[in-house]
Amino acid sequence: MNAPSSTPSASPLALPEAIRDLNRVCADVGLPVVVCPNLEDPGREATLGTANQATVRQLADLLRTSMRRTYDTVAALSSALEAHGLKSPEPGVQAGEIVLGDLSLSDAVRLAELLGVPRWEPTDPLEVELADWFQSQVIVDRLGRAFREATGEFLDLLFHHGCHRCGRHTPVISTGAFPVATALRLLEALEYGDGE
């Protein structure tokens, strides 16, 4: 089941067409699910018919299969980061895209260097926990620039002071989601970048 190549239109016929398409695909793969317009809002919502345990498992397997490339990319990214000695990020999947997870400040500095920015020595220890800490923004900017230069894409980065993070005692940089194609370019940069 490949993702549609274009954004669904907002026309009144979009939902019935989508329902027909989904029913056709379900029939093609032998999935006994019937999708119908929601009687309360037939132009905007659809309902999936009832499904037994075997059907639910089959649907989960089909979705997992369609996500194999994404899951394989996450596994490869985890291995590459670990091979470079980066311990804090835990790559995962969010809404079909990849997230690196939370990076410690030292791992964020190292990742930026691996992606090609010049080596940098902070003036204060990275463990300093100040809410308005200037160096945290320097690290965020360096990593954002390095990611953009390595992949051609923007990466959402957000500094979290330790005390603002659900029981965490150290600051982290959280990363936003990016497409699999971007993750593959990141992998290539990690594999071939010298990080010096």
Secondary structure, DSSP 8 states (H G I E B T S, - for coil): ----SS----STTHHHHHHHHHHHHHHHTT----EEE-TTSTTT-EEE----HHHHHHHHHHHHHHTHHHHHHHHHHHHHHHHTT--S---EEETTEEE--EEEHHHHHHHHHHTT------SS-TT---TT-HHHHHHHHHHHHHHHHHHSS---EEEE-GGGSTT--S-EEEE-EE-HHHHHHHHHHHHH----
